[in-house]
């Protein structure tokens, strides 16, 4: 009996020692470089934003912040890598809207709800429903009427199956009852080229990649996907203003930690991200890409991600969306 008591006390002491050590380590966080995993290719929208924010994070934390690209499978390869990482706060996921869409479309090697801790939404950016400059559609209402008159005659582009560009169009179909054909591309650049040329009728293009084409007259903007008009396009109505009630879709990026990260580390990383996004230099650089800095709390971001996952799961089910 005494032996068991001694063993129990030893186990408790060891556990308390580990807890104290973890707490001490968390209190000094960060005391070495942080690796931010971007699960998309270098040079893309998420990667560009992450590199800008990483500069600000390095300034506010006093530690270098290294970007590591692990692209593939709509971000799920990089996300799986972070899910398996040591939850000490030094391996961080910087993901996008696909994080909330993937669970409804793909069999994933991780649980998006249980294997990650949302830390902070970094940025948001609306999509612009664009058409060719010479398109017969002068507004979203024109497109909806035409699509109702001729079901499955008109086409919409996306930068890949399961992308937010596709999901925005699928939500539009769900809310209006129209039928149109999805034309997926391997990236936004080729999609924009074909929309410009009239090979595809419309495209919910990321504002960061399409705004210059709109203002330069190479694309026609029919509507903006967010609940508010873009300051850069004050004369372009929102989808909701065009008659599709409560339509509000934005692309977003945010920071996640592996499940098990100490609360102190989550709070500290949240603070580092928020301070980085508050820097005038960071905000200016992001603004030039058409991105709006957010810097939400971990609690608010967790609620937002949960709402996004529920929303897109409903759209996937209602429209019977599948990806190969």
N, C-alpha and C positions, 0 to 999 in steps of 0.2 A: 504493500500500500504506500509506504514511504517512498519507494522507488518511483511509483507512478506520480506521486505528488511532486517529487523533484523534477521529473520529466516534464510535467505540465507547467511547472514554474519556469523551467528552462525554455520551453517552447514559447510561453507568454513573453518572457524577457527578450527572446530573439525577435518575436513579432513586434514588440514595442521598439526595439532597437532599429529594426528595418523601417518602421513608421517614422521614427524620429529622424533617421537618415534621409528618408524620402522628403520629409517636411523641410529639412535643412537645405536639401538640394533644390527644392521648389522655391524656397525663399530667395535663393541666389540666382534664379533663372532670369535671363539667359546668361551663362558664363562661358559660352563657346558658340561657334557659328551655328546658325539655323539653316536647315535645308528645306526649301519650299518646293514640293513636287507639283509640277504643272502637268496634268495628264493629257496634254495636247502638244502638237508640234511647235517647234520654235518659230517665231514670227507671226503666229496667229493672234487673234484678239485677246484671249486670256493670257497668253504668254507676254504680250506687250504690256498689258496692264500690270501683271505680276511683277515684271522687272522694274516698272516705275515705282510701285508700292514698296518693293524690296529695298530700294535705295532709301526711302523714307524710314523704313523699319530699322535699317542699319544705323541711321542717324539717331533715332530715338532710343534704341536699345544698347548702342555701343558695341554691338557684335555684328560681324558680317552675316549677310543673308544671301545664300546661294540658291539660284534657280536650277532645278534639275527636271528636264523634260522626259516624261515617260508616256508617250502617246499610244493610241490604239484603242479599238473597240469603244468608241465614243466616250473615252475617258475612264473606262472601267479598269483598264490595266494599271494605270497609275494609282487609281483609288485603292485597288486591291493591295498594291505594294505598301501604301501608307497604313492600311488596315492591319497589316502584319508587323508594322514597325514598332520599335520600343516606344511606349507612350510617355516618354520623358519630355516631350515638347520640342525636341530638336529635329523631328521629321514632321512636316506640316503639309497638308493637302490644300492646294488652291484650285478649286473646281468651279464649274459653271452650271448653267441651268440643266445640263444633261444629267447631273447628279440626282436631280429629282425625277427625271423622266425615265432613266435607265431601269429602275426597279419594276416598272410596269411593262417593259418591253423585252427585257433580257434576263436570262438566268445568270446571276452574278456570283462571283466567288467570295462575296461578302454580303453582310446585311447592312443596307444603307441607314437603317434606323438605329441598330444596336452597336455597330462597329465604329461609329464616329461621334465626335462631340463638335457640333457647330460652334464656332468661336466668334465670327463677325462677318456680316455681309460687307464686301469691299466696295463694289460698284454696281450700278444698274445702267441699262441702256435700252431704249425702245427699239422696236423694229419699224421699218417703213415699208408699207405695201407699195411696191414700185411696178411700173410697166414701161414699155418702150416709149420713147418720146412721141412716136407717131401712132401710138395705140388709139383705138377708137374709144377706149374708156377714159372719160374725163373725171370720174369719181368712183369711189367704192360702190355706190348705189348702182352705177351703170354696170359694173362687173357682176354684182349680185343679180340684177335683172336678167342680164344675158345668160348667166349660168343657170338660172331657173328656167328660162325659155329653151335652152339647149343643154340638158344634163349631160355631163361627161364629155362635153365638147371642148371646154377650155382647160388650160393647164396651169399648174403652179409649181414653182421650183423650190428646192430646199438645198442646203449644203450637206445633206446626208440623211438617211433614214433615222428617224427618232430625234432629229435635231429640233431646236425650238422653232426654226423656220417652218418645218413641217407641222409641228404641233399647233402653232398659231393658226395656220391655215385649216387644220383639222377642227380646231375650236370654232373658227368662223363657219365651217361647213355644218358643225353640230348646231350652232346657234341660229343659222339662217335656213338650213335645210337644203342648201345647194349641193350639187355634185360636180366635182372637178377632178382632173387626173393629176396625180403626184409625179413629178419628174425630179428624182434625187440626183445630186451632183457630188463629186468628191471635193467639196470645198466651196466657199462662197464666191471666189473669183470666177470660175467657169460659169456659175449660175448667173452672175451679173452680166457676163459677156453675152450669154444667150438671151437674157431678157432684153438687153439693149438691142439685140438684133431681131427681136420679135419671134424667136424660135419657141419661147415659153411666154405665156400671157402675163403672169404676175408672180411676185416673189416677196415674201416678208423678209426683207434684207436687214441685217444688223446695221443700225445707224452709223456705227463707227466705220463700217466699210462702204457705205453707200451714200452718205451725206454729201460728199464732194461731187459725186456723179449727179445727184439731184440738183444741187446749186449750180453745177456747171451745165445743166441742160441735157445731160446724156441719159438721164432716167426721169420718168414722170412719177411724182409722188401722189398716190391716191388717198392714203390715210396713214395715220400714226397709230401704233398698237397700244401705246400707254394711255392712261386715263386723262392725261393732260397733253396739250399740244407742246411740241418742241419749240423752245425759244428761237432756234435756228431756222425753223419753218413755221412761222406764226400763222400763215395762211392755209396750212394743210390741216384739215380736221382730223380728229381722232376717229377710230373705228366706232366708238360709242356714239359720237356726235353724228356719225353717218347712218345711225339707225339700229346698230347692234348693241342693245343695252348691256351695261355692266362689263363690256369687253375691256380687259386690261391685261396686257401681256408685256413683260419686259425680260430681256436677258439679264442675267446677274452672275457675278463671281463672288466667291467667298472663301474663307479660311476654315479648315476643319483639323481636328486632332484625332489621333486614334483613341478609341474607348479605353478608359483606364488612366488617362492623363490626370494628374492631381488638380483639384479645383484651383489651387494657387497658381499653377502654370496656365490654366485656361484664362484666369482673370488677368494675369500678367501679359499673356499674348494678346488678349483683347485690347488691353491698354496700349500696347506697342502698335497694334494695327490702327487704332483710333487716332493716336497721336501722329502716326505717319500720314494718315488721310487728312488730318487737319493742317498739315504743312502747306503753305501757299504754293511752293514749288511743285509738290505732288498734285495738288488740285489743278494747277495750270496745265501740267503735262497730260493729265487724264482728260481734262476738258477739251484739249486739242484732238483727242480721239473720239470725242462725242460721249464720253463716259461721265456719269454723275457719281461722285464719291458718296458712300453711305456711312460706313463705320458703325454698324448697329451693335447692340450688346449681344452677348452669347444667348441670353434668354429670348430676346426678340428674334434673333436669327434662327434659333431652333424652332420657334413657332412658325416662322416664315417658310422654312424648308419643309416642315410637316404639312403645311397648307398646300405647298407646291406639289408635293408627292401625291396628296389626296386628289388634287385637282386634275393632274395629268393622268392619273390612274383611271379616273372617271371618263376622260376623253378617249383614252385608249380603248376602254371597254365599250363605250357607246359607239365608236366608229370602227370597232373591230380591227384596230391597227396592228400589224405584225411586221417584224423585220426579219430578214433572212440571216 
